[in-house]
């Protein structure tokens, strides 16, 4: 049996298997006719129709010929991440030609991740250290990944820890980066721009003084514009994490309880039927929260704002306590929001005249007139008599204390 009138190509092949491969490599081939020719070879006819999808009367009796419908595996689009499927070539009947950064039989594996968050998710809690990333179509580069702090996934772009690297540098140094990723470094404004240009990154700033005390600040959006815009700083809100506790009142459960301690009380039953989707939004997401007290713990671990409201659910009175956990360093970066970057050889601050904030305060930063933070300032090791030219974070240690350790790091908001 053979199919007639739909032959699109004819070839001479050694066997039936070779004819199948040729069909797989031909995008329009749906079936084959194979029959003997002189010399022991096979005549291979490629058809662009099948008996099943067209009509059985297309098949005619042709002695010695075999008709076979061929299922092209590429029709199911097996190649992921926009890989190109080519039928034939392998025992699977196809191969995938992968785009840059992807590999695997179906292009399912990203060879180089875009950031430290992707590395964390793909490797399952990897170690802190230096990794290669490729955030866009430009060449890959190395970064230091913090995979332990606050859930991991942080790409570090600035680190001070011992004063071994001079940070009082020129524009091109800050553009391209300098230092040692395993010690002190500045990643480079070009790279920071590439990492944050999609406006989907948050910022964490970790601080440590010479007495061993630590603080941090988090911002829910962080981005640096291109060199054309002088690496202008895009900064969101000084942010925290909200935790909602739902507690059933009744039977004196909360009698004589200091509201400041509710966060630590355990064992309350939760009445799940009161938190259906119909009530969850009405109870938790609407307005009318009342701030009842705020406390900063003596160990400086966090600041917690307690807010409450009550609601009725199936005749049960529900107390809802919302705890807002905020960074504890104070916000010393907001004043720099929207500012271009300034170095000692390129003055982009708003001070005016011949007054260059980078020269005055021996650093490089998104200076305004001039700063409330100066994390690229001189490494002055604690208290210093000079004014605001150290590694300063004004809202924690003021302008006469230079911090021991700082880290600025970014992570995708949707991590």
C-alpha positions, 0 to 999 in steps of 0.5 A, spaced: 500 500 500 502 507 498 499 514 498 499 517 491 498 524 489 501 527 496 508 526 495 512 532 496 519 529 496 523 522 493 529 520 496 533 513 495 535 510 502 538 504 505 532 502 509 526 504 512 529 507 518 532 512 514 526 514 510 523 515 517 529 520 519 528 524 513 521 525 514 522 527 521 527 533 518 522 535 513 517 540 516 511 538 512 512 531 512 506 527 515 507 520 512 512 516 508 511 510 502 517 505 502 518 500 496 524 496 493 529 499 488 534 495 484 541 494 488 537 493 494 536 500 496 529 503 498 525 508 495 523 513 500 517 518 498 515 523 503 507 525 503 504 531 506 498 528 508 495 522 512 490 516 511 487 518 518 487 526 517 485 526 510 481 519 506 482 512 506 481 512 498 488 516 498 491 509 499 492 505 493 495 498 492 502 498 490 506 491 491 512 491 495 510 498 498 509 500 505 505 506 507 507 509 514 504 515 518 509 519 521 508 522 528 513 528 528 515 530 535 516 537 534 509 538 533 508 538 541 513 543 542 517 539 547 523 545 547 522 549 553 524 557 554 523 558 546 528 553 544 528 551 537 525 543 535 529 539 530 526 533 528 530 527 527 537 526 530 537 522 536 533 516 539 528 521 541 526 523 534 528 530 536 533 535 538 532 542 541 537 548 539 537 552 546 538 559 546 543 562 550 543 561 558 539 554 557 541 547 556 538 540 557 535 535 552 529 540 552 532 547 554 529 546 561 536 548 565 538 555 565 546 554 565 547 561 568 542 564 573 540 571 572 541 573 580 542 570 587 535 569 588 535 564 582 541 560 584 538 559 591 531 557 588 535 552 583 540 549 588 536 549 594 539 553 600 546 554 597 552 557 600 554 564 601 559 565 596 561 568 589 557 565 583 556 567 576 550 570 573 547 573 567 541 578 568 540 580 561 543 579 554 550 582 555 556 578 558 555 574 565 559 577 571 561 574 578 557 577 584 557 575 591 551 571 594 548 572 601 544 566 601 543 566 609 540 573 611 533 573 612 531 567 607 537 568 602 537 570 595 541 576 596 545 579 591 551 583 594 553 590 591 557 593 596 561 591 602 565 594 607 568 590 613 576 592 614 578 598 611 582 594 606 580 597 600 580 605 598 573 607 596 574 614 595 575 613 588 573 616 581 567 615 576 570 610 572 571 606 578 564 606 581 562 605 574 565 598 573 566 596 580 573 595 584 575 591 590 575 583 592 568 580 592 571 575 597 572 582 602 571 589 600 568 591 594 563 595 590 560 591 584 559 597 579 554 602 577 553 599 570 552 592 573 547 594 579 543 598 573 543 591 569 540 587 575 535 592 577 533 595 571 526 591 571 524 595 577 523 589 581 528 589 586 528 590 594 534 593 598 537 591 604 542 594 608 546 591 613 550 595 618 555 593 624 558 597 629 565 596 632 561 594 639 558 588 635 551 591 635 547 590 628 542 594 625 538 593 618 534 597 613 529 594 608 526 598 602 521 595 598 523 598 591 530 599 589 533 601 582 539 605 579 538 608 572 543 608 566 549 612 566 545 617 561 541 618 567 547 619 572 545 612 575 539 616 579 537 612 585 530 609 585 528 608 592 521 605 595 519 605 602 522 603 608 519 597 609 517 591 614 513 585 614 506 584 616 504 578 621 496 578 622 494 574 628 487 572 629 485 570 636 478 568 639 476 572 645 472 568 650 472 565 657 477 570 659 482 568 654 485 575 654 484 577 661 490 581 664 494 580 658 499 586 656 498 587 649 505 588 648 506 580 649 500 578 645 506 576 640 509 571 644 502 568 647 501 561 644 496 556 644 490 560 642 485 556 638 484 559 631 476 558 628 478 557 621 470 557 619 471 565 621 476 566 616 473 564 609 475 568 603 468 572 604 470 574 611 478 574 610 478 581 606 473 584 610 476 583 616 484 583 614 484 588 609 480 594 610 481 600 614 480 602 621 486 599 624 488 602 631 495 603 633 495 601 640 502 601 642 509 601 639 515 597 642 523 597 641 526 591 644 532 593 648 537 588 644 535 592 638 532 586 634 526 589 631 521 594 632 514 592 632 508 596 631 501 593 634 495 594 631 488 591 633 481 591 631 475 587 633 470 583 628 464 579 629 463 572 625 458 567 627 456 571 633 464 570 636 468 576 637 474 576 634 480 580 636 485 581 630 492 583 632 497 585 626 504 586 628 508 590 623 516 588 623 520 594 621 527 595 620 531 597 626 536 602 623 532 608 622 531 611 615 537 614 612 537 613 605 530 616 603 533 623 603 537 621 597 531 618 593 531 621 586 538 623 586 544 622 581 551 619 583 556 623 585 564 622 585 570 626 586 571 627 579 563 628 577 559 633 581 551 631 580 549 633 587 544 639 589 548 643 593 550 648 587 556 652 586 563 649 586 561 645 592 562 637 591 559 633 596 563 627 594 570 631 596 567 634 602 565 628 605 570 623 602 566 618 599 561 617 593 554 617 593 547 619 591 548 626 595 543 631 595 545 637 600 549 633 602 547 626 606 544 622 611 548 616 609 555 615 607 557 608 606 562 609 601 566 614 606 572 613 609 574 607 614 575 611 620 574 605 625 568 608 630 568 614 633 571 620 629 572 628 631 571 629 623 564 631 621 560 626 616 566 623 612 566 616 615 562 610 613 556 614 616 548 612 617 546 618 621 539 615 624 543 610 628 550 612 629 550 619 627 555 623 623 561 622 628 561 614 628 564 610 622 561 603 622 565 597 622 561 593 617 556 595 611 553 590 606 548 593 601 544 587 597 538 586 593 533 581 591 527 580 587 521 583 590 517 576 588 522 572 591 
